[in-house]
Amino acid sequence: MPTVEIRTGDWDTLGQTASMIRRIVFIEEQRVPQEEEWDGHDSESIHLIATLGSEPVGTARLLPDGHIGRVAVLANARGTGIGYQLMEAAIHTARQAGHAKAELSAQVHALPFYERLGFEAHGKVFMDAGIPHREMTLTL
């Protein structure tokens, strides 16, 4: 089985790869409007890229306020545990940055995934880019 590697870096370093993955998952698969996907927060965020062997297959970002977002794994790598490893790395990065908690807006279908990582859902369901979400928090 190919090795999973997770790299962290800034937008200048990882943005091209993160953009490719996010375009496929969010814009093409989930039909998120481009203007909502490219929200202007990428340059201020820490980005994570998961590779399987040498192929980039997943991405996430950590905003300066401790929010984890834009978590995406390509279809051919889903169900392999890469998303879980990517999130563990994002949580570790949030801890290293000194955040007391990590927050995210989860698509409702993904709530159980984030709950396995220790996140707790709160608040009502809301729509973001036409997709139902809930806020979730993890105390670090």
N, CA, C and O atoms as a MOPAC input file, in Angstrom:
PM7 MOZYME 1SCF
protein

 N      0.84700 1    -1.18700 1     0.00000 1
 C      0.00000 1     0.00000 1     0.00000 1
 C      0.88500 1     1.24000 1     0.00000 1
 O      1.84500 1     1.30900 1     0.76800 1
 N      0.58000 1     2.22600 1    -0.85000 1
 C      1.38200 1     3.44800 1    -0.90000 1
 C      1.34400 1     4.20300 1     0.44200 1
 O      0.38300 1     4.10900 1     1.20500 1
 N      2.39800 1     4.93200 1     0.68800 1
 C      2.53400 1     5.70400 1     1.91900 1
 C      1.72500 1     6.98900 1     1.84400 1
 O      1.68800 1     7.65900 1     0.81100 1
 N      1.07300 1     7.32300 1     2.96500 1
 C      0.36400 1     8.59600 1     3.08600 1
 C      1.31200 1     9.60500 1     3.72000 1
 O      1.93500 1     9.32400 1     4.74300 1
 N      1.41600 1    10.76100 1     3.11600 1
 C      2.21100 1    11.85200 1     3.66800 1
 C      1.33100 1    13.08800 1     3.73800 1
 O      0.55400 1    13.35100 1     2.82100 1
 N      1.44700 1    13.84500 1     4.81700 1
 C      0.68900 1    15.08100 1     4.94900 1
 C      1.68000 1    16.22200 1     5.13700 1
 O      2.49300 1    16.22500 1     6.06100 1
 N      1.58500 1    17.19100 1     4.23000 1
 C      2.46500 1    18.36300 1     4.28400 1
 C      1.64800 1    19.57600 1     4.69900 1
 O      0.46500 1    19.68000 1     4.37400 1
 N      2.27700 1    20.48100 1     5.40900 1
 C      1.65300 1    21.75400 1     5.74400 1
 C      2.48000 1    22.86700 1     5.11600 1
 O      3.68600 1    22.73300 1     4.90900 1
 N      1.80100 1    23.96100 1     4.82200 1
 C      2.49900 1    25.10000 1     4.25100 1
 C      1.54900 1    26.23300 1     3.96200 1
 O      0.36400 1    26.17600 1     4.29300 1
 N      2.08200 1    27.26200 1     3.34400 1
 C      1.26600 1    28.42200 1     3.01700 1
 C      0.66600 1    28.28100 1     1.61700 1
 O      0.94400 1    27.32300 1     0.89500 1
 N     -0.15700 1    29.25500 1     1.25600 1
 C     -0.85600 1    29.22400 1    -0.02700 1
 C      0.12400 1    29.28400 1    -1.19300 1
 O     -0.08400 1    28.62300 1    -2.21000 1
 N      1.19600 1    30.07300 1    -1.05400 1
 C      2.17500 1    30.16800 1    -2.14200 1
 C      2.80200 1    28.81300 1    -2.43900 1
 O      3.10000 1    28.50300 1    -3.59200 1
 N      3.00200 1    28.00900 1    -1.40300 1
 C      3.64300 1    26.71000 1    -1.56000 1
 C      2.66600 1    25.61700 1    -1.99000 1
 O      2.97500 1    24.81900 1    -2.87500 1
 N      1.48500 1    25.57900 1    -1.36400 1
 C      0.55300 1    24.46800 1    -1.57700 1
 C     -0.72800 1    24.84300 1    -2.32300 1
 O     -1.55800 1    23.97600 1    -2.59700 1
 N     -0.89200 1    26.09900 1    -2.64600 1
 C     -2.14000 1    26.57400 1    -3.23300 1
 C     -2.52700 1    25.93700 1    -4.54700 1
 O     -3.70500 1    25.66200 1    -4.77500 1
 N     -1.56600 1    25.69900 1    -5.41200 1
 C     -1.90200 1    25.10600 1    -6.71300 1
 C     -2.49000 1    23.70800 1    -6.52500 1
 O     -3.47400 1    23.35600 1    -7.17500 1
 N     -1.89900 1    22.92300 1    -5.65100 1
 C     -2.39000 1    21.57100 1    -5.40100 1
 C     -3.73300 1    21.60500 1    -4.67300 1
 O     -4.66200 1    20.88600 1    -5.04400 1
 N     -3.83500 1    22.44300 1    -3.63500 1
 C     -5.09800 1    22.56800 1    -2.89800 1
 C     -6.21800 1    23.02300 1    -3.82500 1
 O     -7.33500 1    22.51200 1    -3.74300 1
 N     -5.93500 1    23.96100 1    -4.69200 1
 C     -6.93500 1    24.46800 1    -5.64000 1
 C     -7.46400 1    23.36300 1    -6.53800 1
 O     -8.66800 1    23.27700 1    -6.78300 1
 N     -6.56900 1    22.52200 1    -7.02700 1
 C     -6.97400 1    21.43200 1    -7.91500 1
 C     -7.94100 1    20.49400 1    -7.19500 1
 O     -8.98600 1    20.13800 1    -7.74000 1
 N     -7.59400 1    20.09800 1    -5.98000 1
 C     -8.44300 1    19.17100 1    -5.22500 1
 C     -9.77900 1    19.82500 1    -4.89800 1
 O    -10.82600 1    19.20400 1    -5.07900 1
 N     -9.76300 1    21.06400 1    -4.42100 1
 C    -10.99900 1    21.76000 1    -4.06500 1
 C    -11.87900 1    22.01200 1    -5.28400 1
 O    -13.10300 1    21.93400 1    -5.18700 1
 N    -11.27600 1    22.31000 1    -6.42300 1
 C    -12.06700 1    22.51900 1    -7.64500 1
 C    -12.82300 1    21.24400 1    -8.00000 1
 O    -14.01200 1    21.28700 1    -8.31600 1
 N    -12.12900 1    20.11100 1    -7.94800 1
 C    -12.76200 1    18.83500 1    -8.29900 1
 C    -13.87500 1    18.49700 1    -7.30800 1
 O    -14.99700 1    18.19700 1    -7.71600 1
 N    -13.57200 1    18.54300 1    -6.01100 1
 C    -14.53500 1    18.10000 1    -4.99600 1
 C    -15.67800 1    19.09400 1    -4.82000 1
 O    -16.84500 1    18.70600 1    -4.87000 1
 N    -15.36100 1    20.35500 1    -4.61700 1
 C    -16.41100 1    21.31500 1    -4.28800 1
 C    -17.11000 1    21.89400 1    -5.52500 1
 O    -18.33900 1    21.89500 1    -5.59800 1
 N    -16.34700 1    22.37300 1    -6.47500 1
 C    -16.95500 1    23.05900 1    -7.62200 1
 C    -17.55800 1    22.06200 1    -8.61300 1
 O    -18.69300 1    22.24200 1    -9.05700 1
 N    -16.80600 1    21.00800 1    -8.96500 1
 C    -17.31300 1    20.05600 1    -9.95100 1
 C    -18.29000 1    19.05000 1    -9.34300 1
 O    -19.39500 1    18.88200 1    -9.85900 1
 N    -17.90300 1    18.37600 1    -8.25200 1
 C    -18.76700 1    17.33400 1    -7.68100 1
 C    -19.96900 1    17.91300 1    -6.94000 1
 O    -21.10400 1    17.48800 1    -7.15500 1
 N    -19.71100 1    18.88800 1    -6.06500 1
 C    -20.77600 1    19.38800 1    -5.20100 1
 C    -21.45600 1    20.64500 1    -5.74500 1
 O    -22.41300 1    21.13800 1    -5.14800 1
 N    -20.97700 1    21.15600 1    -6.85700 1
 C    -21.59200 1    22.31300 1    -7.51900 1
 C    -21.59400 1    23.58000 1    -6.66000 1
 O    -22.51900 1    24.38900 1    -6.74200 1
 N    -20.55500 1    23.74900 1    -5.83700 1
 C    -20.39600 1    24.98300 1    -5.06500 1
 C    -19.99200 1    26.08200 1    -6.05100 1
 O    -19.06900 1    25.88300 1    -6.84100 1
 N    -20.66400 1    27.23400 1    -6.01900 1
 C    -20.27600 1    28.33200 1    -6.91600 1
 C    -18.82600 1    28.76000 1    -6.66500 1
 O    -18.39000 1    28.85300 1    -5.51800 1
 N    -18.09200 1    29.01800 1    -7.74000 1
 C    -16.68700 1    29.40800 1    -7.62300 1
 C    -16.48400 1    30.59300 1    -6.69500 1
 O    -15.53100 1    30.61800 1    -5.91600 1
 N    -17.37200 1    31.57400 1    -6.77300 1
 C    -17.20000 1    32.77800 1    -5.94800 1
 C    -17.36300 1    32.48600 1    -4.46000 1
 O    -16.87200 1    33.24900 1    -3.62700 1
 N    -18.04700 1    31.39200 1    -4.11100 1
 C    -18.15200 1    31.00600 1    -2.70100 1
 C    -16.95500 1    30.17200 1    -2.27000 1
 O    -16.52000 1    30.25200 1    -1.12200 1
 N    -16.42700 1    29.37800 1    -3.18000 1
 C    -15.26300 1    28.54500 1    -2.84700 1
 C    -14.01600 1    29.39300 1    -2.61600 1
 O    -13.27000 1    29.15800 1    -1.66500 1
 N    -13.79200 1    30.35900 1    -3.47000 1
 C    -12.59600 1    31.19800 1    -3.36700 1
 C    -12.96000 1    32.44500 1    -2.55700 1
 O    -13.28400 1    33.49300 1    -3.11700 1
 N    -12.90000 1    32.31200 1    -1.23900 1
 C    -13.43800 1    33.31100 1    -0.31700 1
 C    -12.44100 1    34.36600 1     0.15200 1
 O    -12.80100 1    35.22700 1     0.95600 1
 N    -11.21500 1    34.32400 1    -0.32100 1
 C    -10.23900 1    35.33000 1     0.06300 1
 C     -9.46300 1    35.01600 1     1.33500 1
 O     -8.64400 1    35.83100 1     1.76000 1
 N     -9.69300 1    33.85400 1     1.96000 1
 C     -9.00800 1    33.51800 1     3.21100 1
 C     -7.80800 1    32.58200 1     3.02100 1
 O     -7.13900 1    32.22900 1     3.99200 1
 N     -7.54000 1    32.19100 1     1.80200 1
 C     -6.46800 1    31.21900 1     1.58200 1
 C     -5.08600 1    31.77100 1     1.91100 1
 O     -4.26200 1    31.05000 1     2.47200 1
 N     -4.81300 1    33.02000 1     1.58000 1
 C     -3.47100 1    33.56700 1     1.80500 1
 C     -3.13100 1    33.69200 1     3.28700 1
 O     -1.95300 1    33.72700 1     3.64300 1
 N     -4.14200 1    33.76000 1     4.15800 1
 C     -3.89900 1    33.89900 1     5.59500 1
 C     -3.96700 1    32.57300 1     6.34800 1
 O     -3.79800 1    32.54900 1     7.56700 1
 N     -4.20800 1    31.48100 1     5.64800 1
 C     -4.41700 1    30.17600 1     6.27000 1
 C     -3.19100 1    29.28600 1     6.14500 1
 O     -2.33400 1    29.49200 1     5.28500 1
 N     -3.12900 1    28.28500 1     7.02800 1
 C     -2.15900 1    27.19700 1     6.89900 1
 C     -2.87100 1    26.08900 1     6.12300 1
 O     -3.99300 1    25.71000 1     6.46000 1
 N     -2.22400 1    25.58100 1     5.10400 1
 C     -2.83600 1    24.55600 1     4.25000 1
 C     -2.17800 1    23.20700 1     4.49100 1
 O     -0.99600 1    23.11900 1     4.82400 1
 N     -2.96700 1    22.16600 1     4.31700 1
 C     -2.48900 1    20.79700 1     4.45200 1
 C     -2.81800 1    20.04900 1     3.16500 1
 O     -3.90100 1    20.20500 1     2.60000 1
 N     -1.87700 1    19.24100 1     2.71700 1
 C     -2.06900 1    18.40300 1     1.53900 1
 C     -1.72100 1    16.97600 1     1.92200 1
 O     -0.64600 1    16.71600 1     2.46400 1
 N     -2.63400 1    16.04700 1     1.63800 1
 C     -2.37900 1    14.62300 1     1.84500 1
 C     -2.03800 1    14.00000 1     0.49600 1
 O     -2.73600 1    14.20900 1    -0.49600 1
 N     -0.96300 1    13.24100 1     0.48100 1
 C     -0.59100 1    12.51900 1    -0.73300 1
 C     -0.61100 1    11.02600 1    -0.44100 1
 O     -0.28500 1    10.58400 1     0.66100 1
 N     -0.99400 1    10.27800 1    -1.43300 1
 C     -0.98300 1     8.81800 1    -1.38000 1
 C      0.04900 1     8.38900 1    -2.40900 1
 O     -0.17000 1     8.52400 1    -3.61300 1
 N      1.18100 1     7.86800 1    -1.92800 1
 C      2.31100 1     7.68700 1    -2.82000 1
 C      2.78900 1     9.07600 1    -3.19500 1
 O      3.16200 1     9.85800 1    -2.32000 1
 N      2.78600 1     9.39100 1    -4.45700 1
 C      3.16500 1    10.74100 1    -4.88100 1
 C      1.96600 1    11.55000 1    -5.37500 1
 O      2.12500 1    12.68000 1    -5.83700 1
 N      0.76000 1    10.97000 1    -5.27800 1
 C     -0.44200 1    11.62000 1    -5.80100 1
 C     -1.16800 1    12.43000 1    -4.72500 1
 O     -1.55400 1    11.87400 1    -3.69700 1
 N     -1.36200 1    13.74500 1    -4.94700 1
 C     -2.14800 1    14.54200 1    -4.00200 1
 C     -3.60900 1    14.12000 1    -4.05700 1
 O     -4.21400 1    14.08000 1    -5.12800 1
 N     -4.17900 1    13.80000 1    -2.87600 1
 C     -5.54800 1    13.29500 1    -2.84400 1
 C     -6.45200 1    14.00600 1    -1.84600 1
 O     -7.66200 1    13.78300 1    -1.84900 1
 N     -5.88500 1    14.86300 1    -0.98700 1
 C     -6.71200 1    15.53300 1     0.00800 1
 C     -6.13000 1    16.85800 1     0.42700 1
 O     -4.93100 1    17.10400 1     0.29000 1
 N     -7.00900 1    17.71900 1     0.94900 1
 C     -6.56400 1    19.02900 1     1.41900 1
 C     -7.46600 1    19.51300 1     2.54500 1
 O     -8.59900 1    19.05600 1     2.69600 1
 N     -6.94900 1    20.43500 1     3.32100 1
 C     -7.69400 1    21.13000 1     4.37300 1
 C     -6.94400 1    22.43200 1     4.64700 1
 O     -5.80800 1    22.61200 1     4.20600 1
 N     -7.59300 1    23.33600 1     5.38100 1
 C     -6.89800 1    24.56200 1     5.77000 1
 C     -7.27500 1    24.92300 1     7.20000 1
 O     -8.35000 1    24.56900 1     7.68500 1
 N     -6.37900 1    25.62700 1     7.85500 1
 C     -6.58800 1    26.15100 1     9.19700 1
 C     -6.51500 1    27.66100 1     9.12600 1
 O     -5.47600 1    28.22800 1     8.78800 1
 N     -7.63200 1    28.31300 1     9.45000 1
 C     -7.66500 1    29.76900 1     9.46400 1
 C     -7.01800 1    30.29700 1    10.73700 1
 O     -6.89000 1    29.55600 1    11.71100 1
 N     -6.60900 1    31.55900 1    10.74900 1
 C     -5.94300 1    32.12100 1    11.92500 1
 C     -6.78100 1    32.06900 1    13.20700 1
 O     -6.22400 1    32.12400 1    14.30300 1
 N     -8.10300 1    31.96400 1    13.08900 1
 C     -8.96000 1    31.93500 1    14.28300 1
 C     -9.24000 1    30.51900 1    14.78900 1
 O    -10.02700 1    30.35000 1    15.72000 1
 N     -8.60800 1    29.49400 1    14.19300 1
 C     -8.78600 1    28.12000 1    14.65000 1
 C     -9.84100 1    27.33400 1    13.90600 1
 O    -10.09300 1    26.17600 1    14.23900 1
 N    -10.46100 1    27.93100 1    12.91000 1
 C    -11.43200 1    27.19600 1    12.09700 1
 C    -10.70000 1    26.31200 1    11.09200 1
 O     -9.77300 1    26.75300 1    10.41300 1
 N    -11.13300 1    25.05900 1    11.01100 1
 C    -10.63800 1    24.13000 1    10.00700 1
 C    -11.68500 1    24.08900 1     8.90400 1
 O    -12.88100 1    23.98600 1     9.17600 1
 N    -11.24000 1    24.16800 1     7.68300 1
 C    -12.20500 1    24.16700 1     6.59200 1
 C    -11.61500 1    23.66300 1     5.29700 1
 O    -10.44400 1    23.29300 1     5.20600 1
 N    -12.48100 1    23.66500 1     4.29800 1
 C    -12.13300 1    23.23600 1     2.95200 1
 C    -11.49000 1    21.85000 1     2.97600 1
 O    -10.52200 1    21.57800 1     2.26500 1
 N    -12.06200 1    20.97900 1     3.82100 1
 C    -11.58400 1    19.60200 1     3.92800 1
 C    -12.14800 1    18.82500 1     2.73600 1
 O    -13.36400 1    18.72100 1     2.57300 1
 N    -11.26500 1    18.28900 1     1.91800 1
 C    -11.69700 1    17.60100 1     0.70400 1
 C    -10.75600 1    16.44200 1     0.39800 1
 O     -9.53600 1    16.57500 1     0.50100 1
 N    -11.33700 1    15.30400 1     0.02100 1
 C    -10.57200 1    14.13200 1    -0.40300 1
 C    -11.13800 1    13.69400 1    -1.75100 1
 O    -12.35300 1    13.59100 1    -1.92000 1
 N    -10.25300 1    13.44100 1    -2.69800 1
 C    -10.69400 1    12.99200 1    -4.01800 1
 C    -11.41400 1    11.64500 1    -3.90800 1
 O    -11.11100 1    10.83400 1    -3.03300 1
 N    -12.36400 1    11.42700 1    -4.80600 1
 C    -13.22000 1    10.23700 1    -4.76000 1
 C    -12.42800 1     8.93100 1    -4.71500 1
 O    -12.80900 1     8.00100 1    -4.00500 1
 N    -11.33900 1     8.85500 1    -5.46100 1
 C    -10.57500 1     7.60200 1    -5.51400 1
 C     -9.84000 1     7.28700 1    -4.21500 1
 O     -9.32600 1     6.18000 1    -4.05600 1
 N     -9.77900 1     8.24500 1    -3.27900 1
 C     -9.08400 1     8.02600 1    -2.00500 1
 C    -10.03700 1     8.01600 1    -0.81300 1
 O     -9.60100 1     7.82900 1     0.32200 1
 N    -11.32400 1     8.21400 1    -1.05600 1
 C    -12.29100 1     8.20200 1     0.04600 1
 C    -12.43500 1     6.78900 1     0.59600 1
 O    -12.36000 1     5.80400 1    -0.14000 1
 N    -12.64400 1     6.71400 1     1.90400 1
 C    -12.81200 1     5.42500 1     2.55000 1
 C    -11.51000 1     4.72400 1     2.87800 1
 O    -11.52100 1     3.57000 1     3.30700 1
 N    -10.38400 1     5.40300 1     2.68400 1
 C     -9.07300 1     4.80200 1     2.94500 1
 C     -8.47600 1     5.24300 1     4.27100 1
 O     -7.43100 1     4.73500 1     4.67600 1
 N     -9.12600 1     6.18300 1     4.95600 1
 C     -8.57800 1     6.71700 1     6.19600 1
 C     -7.76800 1     7.98100 1     6.00200 1
 O     -7.30100 1     8.57700 1     6.97300 1
 N     -7.59700 1     8.39300 1     4.76400 1
 C     -6.79900 1     9.59700 1     4.50300 1
 C     -7.46700 1    10.83800 1     5.07800 1
 O     -6.78700 1    11.70700 1     5.62300 1
 N     -8.77900 1    10.93400 1     4.96500 1
 C     -9.48300 1    12.08900 1     5.52300 1
 C     -9.28300 1    12.19300 1     7.02400 1
 O     -9.10000 1    13.28700 1     7.55600 1
 N     -9.31600 1    11.05200 1     7.71000 1
 C     -9.10100 1    11.01900 1     9.16200 1
 C     -7.67900 1    11.48000 1     9.49000 1
 O     -7.48000 1    12.28500 1    10.40000 1
 N     -6.70000 1    10.97300 1     8.75500 1
 C     -5.30700 1    11.37700 1     8.97300 1
 C     -5.11300 1    12.86400 1     8.69100 1
 O     -4.37500 1    13.55000 1     9.39900 1
 N     -5.77700 1    13.34600 1     7.65900 1
 C     -5.70700 1    14.77000 1     7.31800 1
 C     -6.27100 1    15.61900 1     8.45100 1
 O     -5.68300 1    16.63300 1     8.82700 1
 N     -7.41100 1    15.20400 1     8.99100 1
 C     -8.01700 1    15.94100 1    10.10200 1
 C     -7.16700 1    15.85500 1    11.36900 1
 O     -7.04900 1    16.84400 1    12.09200 1
 N     -6.57700 1    14.70300 1    11.64900 1
 C     -5.68000 1    14.60600 1    12.80700 1
 C     -4.52100 1    15.59000 1    12.66300 1
 O     -4.11600 1    16.22500 1    13.63700 1
 N     -3.99400 1    15.71200 1    11.45800 1
 C     -2.90200 1    16.65800 1    11.21700 1
 C     -3.38600 1    18.10300 1    11.37200 1
 O     -2.65700 1    18.94100 1    11.90400 1
 N     -4.59400 1    18.40200 1    10.91700 1
 C     -5.14200 1    19.75700 1    11.06500 1
 C     -5.35200 1    20.09000 1    12.53800 1
 O     -5.07300 1    21.21000 1    12.96600 1
 N     -5.84000 1    19.12900 1    13.31300 1
 C     -6.04100 1    19.33100 1    14.75100 1
 C     -4.69200 1    19.55700 1    15.42900 1
 O     -4.56200 1    20.45000 1    16.26600 1
 N     -3.70400 1    18.76600 1    15.07800 1
 C     -2.35500 1    18.92800 1    15.62200 1
 C     -1.80000 1    20.31700 1    15.28200 1
 O     -1.18400 1    20.96900 1    16.12400 1
 N     -2.02300 1    20.75700 1    14.05200 1
 C     -1.56000 1    22.07600 1    13.62000 1
 C     -2.24600 1    23.17600 1    14.42200 1
 O     -1.61000 1    24.16400 1    14.78800 1
 N     -3.53700 1    23.01300 1    14.69800 1
 C     -4.27500 1    23.99000 1    15.51400 1
 C     -3.70700 1    24.04400 1    16.93200 1
 O     -3.55300 1    25.12400 1    17.50200 1
 N     -3.40000 1    22.88500 1    17.49500 1
 C     -2.78600 1    22.84100 1    18.84500 1
 C     -1.43500 1    23.55500 1    18.83800 1
 O     -1.14300 1    24.36300 1    19.72000 1
 N     -0.62000 1    23.24700 1    17.83600 1
 C      0.70200 1    23.86300 1    17.73600 1
 C      0.60500 1    25.38300 1    17.59100 1
 O      1.48100 1    26.11400 1    18.05100 1
 N     -0.45900 1    25.84600 1    16.95300 1
 C     -0.66500 1    27.29000 1    16.77300 1
 C     -1.19700 1    27.94800 1    18.03900 1
 O     -1.34000 1    29.17000 1    18.08800 1
 N     -1.49500 1    27.14400 1    19.07300 1
 C     -1.92300 1    27.69200 1    20.35700 1
 C     -3.41500 1    27.90200 1    20.51200 1
 O     -3.84600 1    28.59700 1    21.43200 1
 N     -4.21200 1    27.31700 1    19.63300 1
 C     -5.66300 1    27.47600 1    19.74300 1
 C     -6.21500 1    26.61700 1    20.88700 1
 O     -5.76000 1    25.49300 1    21.09700 1
 N     -7.18400 1    27.14400 1    21.61500 1
 C     -7.83100 1    26.41200 1    22.70600 1
 C     -8.90500 1    25.46700 1    22.18300 1
 O     -9.28300 1    24.50400 1    22.85100 1
 N     -9.39100 1    25.75700 1    20.97900 1
 C    -10.40800 1    24.90400 1    20.36800 1
 C    -10.27900 1    24.98500 1    18.85500 1
 O     -9.75400 1    25.95200 1    18.30400 1
 N    -10.77100 1    23.94700 1    18.20500 1
 C    -10.87000 1    23.93000 1    16.75000 1
 C    -12.34800 1    23.93400 1    16.41800 1
 O    -13.14300 1    23.25700 1    17.06900 1
 N    -12.70800 1    24.69300 1    15.41500 1
 C    -14.10100 1    24.78100 1    14.99100 1
 C    -14.19600 1    24.48500 1    13.51000 1
 O    -13.23200 1    24.66200 1    12.76500 1
 N    -15.36300 1    24.03500 1    13.09000 1
 C    -15.59800 1    23.82300 1    11.66300 1
 C    -17.08900 1    23.83200 1    11.38500 1
 O    -17.91100 1    23.65100 1    12.28300 1
 N    -17.41000 1    24.04400 1    10.14200 1
 C    -18.78600 1    23.94100 1     9.65200 1
 C    -18.83600 1    22.66000 1     8.83200 1
 O    -18.24000 1    22.57500 1     7.75900 1
 N    -19.54900 1    21.66900 1     9.34600 1
 C    -19.57200 1    20.34600 1     8.70900 1
 C    -20.81300 1    20.15700 1     7.86700 1
 O    -21.91400 1    20.53600 1     8.26800 1
 N    -20.63100 1    19.57100 1     6.69900 1
 C    -21.78200 1    19.13300 1     5.94100 1
 C    -22.47700 1    18.06400 1     6.77800 1
 O    -21.82400 1    17.19500 1     7.35600 1
 N    -23.79900 1    18.13300 1     6.83900 1
 C    -24.56500 1    17.27000 1     7.73500 1
 C    -24.23800 1    15.78400 1     7.52800 1
 O    -24.15800 1    15.03100 1     8.49900 1
 N    -24.05300 1    15.36500 1     6.29400 1
 C    -23.75000 1    13.95000 1     6.04700 1
 C    -22.41700 1    13.53400 1     6.66500 1
 O    -22.19500 1    12.34400 1     6.88500 1
 N    -21.51600 1    14.49600 1     6.95200 1
 C    -20.19100 1    14.19300 1     7.49100 1
 C    -20.10900 1    14.31700 1     9.01500 1
 O    -19.03200 1    14.14200 1     9.58500 1
 N    -21.22300 1    14.61300 1     9.68100 1
 C    -21.19700 1    14.76600 1    11.14100 1
 C    -20.57600 1    13.56000 1    11.84600 1
 O    -19.71900 1    13.75300 1    12.70900 1
 N    -20.96800 1    12.31900 1    11.51700 1
 C    -20.36600 1    11.17600 1    12.21600 1
 C    -18.84200 1    11.09300 1    12.05200 1
 O    -18.13900 1    10.69000 1    12.97900 1
 N    -18.34300 1    11.46900 1    10.88800 1
 C    -16.89000 1    11.48100 1    10.64600 1
 C    -16.20000 1    12.40100 1    11.64800 1
 O    -15.22400 1    12.00700 1    12.28700 1
 N    -16.70600 1    13.62600 1    11.78500 1
 C    -16.08300 1    14.59300 1    12.69500 1
 C    -16.31500 1    14.22600 1    14.15900 1
 O    -15.47100 1    14.51100 1    15.00900 1
 N    -17.44300 1    13.60100 1    14.45700 1
 C    -17.69700 1    13.15000 1    15.83600 1
 C    -16.67800 1    12.09300 1    16.25900 1
 O    -16.27600 1    12.06200 1    17.42200 1
 N    -16.25400 1    11.22900 1    15.33800 1
 C    -15.23000 1    10.22200 1    15.65400 1
 C    -13.90500 1    10.88300 1    16.02900 1
 O    -13.09300 1    10.28500 1    16.73400 1
 N    -13.68500 1    12.09800 1    15.56700 1
 C    -12.47000 1    12.85100 1    15.90100 1
 C    -12.62400 1    13.64200 1    17.19900 1
 O    -11.67100 1    14.26500 1    17.66500 1
 N    -13.82800 1    13.61700 1    17.78300 1
 C    -14.07000 1    14.31900 1    19.04100 1
 C    -14.82600 1    15.61900 1    18.92100 1
 O    -15.08300 1    16.26600 1    19.93600 1
 N    -15.19600 1    16.03100 1    17.71500 1
 C    -15.96600 1    17.26400 1    17.53700 1
 C    -17.39600 1    17.05600 1    18.02100 1
 O    -17.95500 1    15.96500 1    17.90000 1
 N    -17.97300 1    18.11000 1    18.56500 1
 C    -19.36800 1    18.08900 1    19.00200 1
 C    -20.15800 1    19.12000 1    18.20700 1
 O    -19.74500 1    20.27100 1    18.06400 1
 N    -21.30800 1    18.67800 1    17.69000 1
 C    -22.17500 1    19.56600 1    16.91100 1
 C    -22.98000 1    20.45700 1    17.84400 1
 O    -23.34600 1    20.05400 1    18.94800 1
 N    -23.25100 1    21.67000 1    17.38800 1
 C    -24.10400 1    22.59100 1    18.13900 1
 C    -24.80500 1    23.52500 1    17.16800 1
 O    -24.37100 1    23.71200 1    16.03100 1
 N    -25.88200 1    24.09700 1    17.63500 1
 C    -26.64600 1    25.01000 1    16.79100 1
 C    -27.52200 1    24.26300 1    15.80000 1
 O    -27.51500 1    23.03400 1    15.72000 1
 N    -28.26000 1    25.04100 1    15.06600 1
 C    -29.19700 1    24.48600 1    14.09000 1
 C    -28.51400 1    24.23700 1    12.74900 1
 O    -27.43900 1    24.76600 1    12.46800 1
 N    -29.16100 1    23.42600 1    11.94200 1
 C    -28.71400 1    23.20300 1    10.57600 1
 C    -28.88000 1    24.50400 1     9.79800 1
 O    -29.89100 1    25.19500 1     9.92800 1
 N    -27.87500 1    24.82700 1     8.99000 1
 C    -27.94700 1    26.01000 1     8.13500 1
 C    -27.42900 1    25.63900 1     6.74800 1
 O    -26.71300 1    24.65200 1     6.57800 1
 N    -27.79900 1    26.43400 1     5.78300 1
 C    -27.38800 1    26.18100 1     4.40900 1
 C    -26.15000 1    27.00700 1     4.07700 1
 O    -26.09200 1    28.20000 1     4.37800 1
 N    -25.17000 1    26.37300 1     3.46200 1
 C    -23.98100 1    27.04800 1     2.96300 1
 C    -23.72800 1    26.48200 1     1.57400 1
 O    -23.55100 1    25.27400 1     1.41300 1
 N    -23.71100 1    27.34200 1     0.58500 1
 C    -23.53600 1    26.94100 1    -0.81500 1
 C    -24.57600 1    25.89700 1    -1.23200 1
 O    -24.30100 1    25.02800 1    -2.05900 1
 N    -25.78100 1    25.99500 1    -0.64300 1
 C    -26.86300 1    25.08300 1    -0.97700 1
 C    -26.75400 1    23.71500 1    -0.32500 1
 O    -27.49600 1    22.79800 1    -0.67700 1
 N    -25.82600 1    23.57000 1     0.63100 1
 C    -25.58700 1    22.28400 1     1.29200 1
 C    -25.85500 1    22.45300 1     2.78900 1
 O    -25.34500 1    23.39800 1     3.39000 1
 N    -26.65200 1    21.55200 1     3.41700 1
 C    -26.91600 1    21.66100 1     4.86000 1
 C    -25.64300 1    21.42000 1     5.69100 1
 O    -24.89700 1    20.47000 1     5.45000 1
 N    -25.41800 1    22.29900 1     6.66700 1
 C    -24.25200 1    22.24400 1     7.54600 1
 C    -24.67500 1    22.40400 1     9.00100 1
 O    -25.78700 1    22.84400 1     9.29200 1
 N    -23.77700 1    22.04200 1     9.90800 1
 C    -23.87700 1    22.37200 1    11.34300 1
 C    -22.49600 1    22.78100 1    11.82700 1
 O    -21.47800 1    22.31000 1    11.32100 1
 N    -22.48000 1    23.65900 1    12.80900 1
 C    -21.22900 1    24.06100 1    13.43500 1
 C    -20.76200 1    22.95500 1    14.38100 1
 O    -21.58200 1    22.28800 1    15.01300 1
 N    -19.45400 1    22.76300 1    14.47700 1
 C    -18.89100 1    21.77100 1    15.37500 1
 C    -17.65700 1    22.36200 1    16.06100 1
 O    -16.96500 1    23.21200 1    15.50000 1
 N    -17.39700 1    21.88900 1    17.29500 1
 C    -16.27100 1    22.38300 1    18.07100 1
 C    -15.54500 1    21.21900 1    18.73900 1
 O    -16.16400 1    20.24500 1    19.16900 1
 N    -14.23800 1    21.33700 1    18.81700 1
 C    -13.39100 1    20.38100 1    19.52100 1
 C    -12.51400 1    21.17300 1    20.48800 1
 O    -11.76500 1    22.05200 1    20.06300 1
 N    -12.59900 1    20.87300 1    21.77200 1
 C    -11.70800 1    21.50700 1    22.74200 1
 C    -10.34000 1    20.86100 1    22.61400 1
 O    -10.20900 1    19.63700 1    22.62000 1
 N     -9.31900 1    21.71100 1    22.49700 1
 C     -7.96200 1    21.20200 1    22.32800 1
 C     -7.25200 1    21.17300 1    23.67000 1
 O     -6.09000 1    20.77400 1    23.74500 1

